[in-house]
Amino acid sequence: MHLNKYDFFDESTLILQLKKGNEDALNHVYKLYYSELYNYTKALCGNDDLAKDIVQETMIKIWSKGSNLNVHSSLKGYLLKSIYYHFIDTQRRIIKETNQLNLLKQETLLEFSEISSEDLENLYLAIDLEIDNLPTQCKEVFLLGKKEGLKYKEIADKLNISIKTVERHMSIALKKLRKKLNNSSYSLFLLLSFRSAKSTRN
C-alpha cells in the first residue's frame, strides 16, 4: 500500500503504517521530527556526532519493533522519551567501561610492579607484533587513536570515514589483540591505555 505524505496528517494512521513496515511512513517521521529530535539530543549530550548516532539508532530501534510498536501518548512524545532512554543507556555504558578500565589498570600496576626488564621487553615485542598484524585500515585507525591520541571524530575526519566505522575498526582491533595476546601481554596493553608499546618507548 503506497500512501503520499498527505495521508499521514492523521497520526494514528502514521503509527499504524509504521507498525506495518511502511517505509513512506518512516521517511515522513524523519522529515517531520528529525530536526527537533536532533536538537533535543544535542542539548542532552553536547556532541554533534553522538547526537546524530543516538537519533539514528533510536529510529532504527523503533522501526525494528514493527507490529510490537506501542505508542500510548503522542508520537512526538514517544520519540523524545525513546531518545532520552537511549541517551541514558549510552551514558551508563560509557561510565561502566571507564570504571572497568580503571580497575584493570590498578590490578595491572600491581601485577607488573616486580616484572623484570627482560620480560617487560618481551611483552612490548609481542604487543608490537600483533598490532602490525592487524588489517590495514583497522591498524591505521588503532594507531591514530592510541598512538597519536586522536579522538574518534578526528580520526573519522582524517580518514574520511564515519565515526561508526572508526568505532567498528577499534572494536575489531581490541578483540583481535585480546585473542592473540596472553593475559600478561593484554594486561600490559591495558595499562598503557591502549597505546602502542613502540610509541611509548619512542
C-alpha positions in Angstrom: 0.0 0.0 0.0 1.5 3.3 -1.0 0.5 6.5 0.8 1.5 10.0 0.0 2.5 12.5 2.7 -1.0 13.9 2.9 -2.3 10.6 4.2 -0.1 11.0 7.2 -1.7 14.0 8.7 -3.7 11.6 10.9 -1.2 10.5 13.5 -3.0 7.2 14.2 -2.6 6.3 10.5 1.0 7.2 10.6 1.6 5.0 13.6 -0.4 2.1 12.0 1.7 2.3 8.9 4.9 2.3 10.9 3.8 -0.9 12.6 3.1 -2.3 9.1 6.6 -1.5 7.9 5.6 1.2 5.5 8.9 3.0 4.5 7.0 6.1 3.4 5.7 6.4 7.0 9.2 6.1 8.3 10.5 8.7 5.9 7.7 11.0 6.9 8.6 10.7 10.6 12.2 11.6 9.7 11.2 14.7 7.8 8.7 15.7 10.5 10.7 15.2 13.6 14.4 14.8 12.8 15.4 18.4 13.4 13.6 18.6 16.8 14.9 15.2 17.9 18.5 16.1 16.9 18.3 19.5 18.7 17.0 17.7 21.8 19.6 15.1 21.8 22.4 17.6 21.1 21.2 19.5 24.2 21.4 16.3 26.2 24.9 15.1 25.2 26.6 18.2 23.9 28.2 16.3 21.0 27.1 16.7 17.3 28.1 13.2 16.1 26.9 11.4 19.2 23.5 13.2 18.9 23.2 12.1 15.2 24.1 8.5 16.2 21.6 8.4 19.0 18.8 9.7 16.8 19.6 7.3 14.0 19.9 4.3 16.4 16.7 5.2 18.1 14.8 5.4 14.8 16.2 2.1 13.7 15.1 0.5 17.0 11.6 1.9 16.7 11.4 0.8 13.1 12.5 -2.7 14.1 9.7 -3.0 16.6 7.2 -3.4 13.7 3.8 -4.6 14.9 5.1 -4.5 18.5 5.4 -0.7 18.4 3.1 0.6 21.1 2.6 4.4 21.3 0.4 5.3 24.2 0.9 9.1 24.0 1.7 11.3 21.1 4.2 10.0 18.6 6.5 13.0 19.2 6.4 12.4 23.0 7.2 8.7 22.4 10.2 9.6 20.2 11.5 12.1 22.7 11.2 9.6 25.5 12.9 6.9 23.5 15.8 9.4 22.7 16.2 10.1 26.4 16.3 6.5 27.4 18.8 5.7 24.7 21.0 8.6 25.9 20.8 7.3 29.5 21.8 3.8 28.4 24.7 5.3 26.4 26.0 7.2 29.4 25.7 4.2 31.7 27.7 2.1 29.2 30.4 4.8 29.0 30.7 5.0 32.8 30.8 1.2 33.2 33.5 0.9 30.6 35.5 3.7 32.2 35.2 2.1 35.6 36.2 -1.3 34.3 39.3 0.1 32.6 40.4 2.0 35.8 40.0 -1.2 37.8 42.1 -3.2 35.2 44.8 -0.5 35.3 45.0 -0.8 39.1 45.2 -4.6 39.0 47.8 -4.5 36.2 50.0 -2.0 38.1 50.2 -4.4 41.0 50.9 -7.3 38.6 53.8 -5.6 36.9 55.4 -4.0 39.9 58.1 -6.7 40.1 58.4 -7.7 36.5 62.0 -8.0 35.1 63.1 -5.6 32.3 63.7 -8.6 30.0 60.2 -10.0 30.5 58.8 -6.5 30.0 60.7 -6.1 26.7 59.3 -9.4 25.5 55.8 -8.2 26.3 56.4 -5.0 24.4 57.6 -7.0 21.4 54.6 -9.3 21.5 52.2 -6.3 21.5 54.0 -4.6 18.7 53.9 -7.7 16.6 50.2 -8.2 17.0 49.5 -4.5 16.2 51.5 -4.9 13.0 49.4 -7.9 12.0 46.1 -6.0 12.2 44.2 -5.4 8.9 45.5 -2.2 7.2 42.7 0.2 7.9 42.0 -1.3 11.3 45.6 -0.8 12.2 45.6 2.8 10.9 42.5 3.6 13.0 44.0 2.0 16.0 47.3 3.8 15.8 45.7 7.1 15.2 43.6 6.7 18.3 46.1 5.0 20.6 49.4 6.2 19.4 48.6 9.7 18.3 45.8 10.2 20.8 43.2 11.4 18.2 39.5 11.4 19.1 37.1 9.3 17.1 35.8 12.3 15.3 39.3 13.5 14.4 40.1 10.0 13.1 36.9 10.0 11.1 37.7 13.4 9.5 41.3 12.4 8.8 40.4 9.2 7.0 37.1 10.4 5.5 35.1 7.7 7.2 32.2 7.7 9.6 32.6 7.6 13.4 30.7 4.3 13.4 33.3 2.9 11.1 36.0 4.1 13.4 34.3 2.5 16.4 33.9 -0.7 14.4 37.6 -0.8 13.5 38.7 -0.1 17.0 36.4 -2.8 18.4 37.9 -5.3 15.9 41.4 -4.3 16.8 40.8 -4.8 20.5 39.1 -8.1 20.0 41.9 -9.4 17.8 44.6 -8.3 20.3 42.7 -9.8 23.2 42.5 -13.1 21.3 46.2 -13.1 20.2 47.9 -11.8 23.4 48.3 -13.8 26.5 46.9 -12.5 29.8 50.1 -10.7 30.8 50.6 -9.0 27.4 47.0 -7.9 27.2 47.1 -6.6 30.8 50.2 -4.5 30.0 48.4 -3.3 26.9 45.6 -2.0 29.1 48.0 -0.4 31.5 49.5 1.6 28.7 46.0 3.0 28.0 45.8 1.0 24.7 48.8 2.8 23.3 51.4 1.0 21.2 54.3 -0.1 23.2 56.5 1.1 20.4 55.2 4.7 20.7 55.7 4.5 24.5 59.4 3.8 24.0 59.9 6.4 21.3 
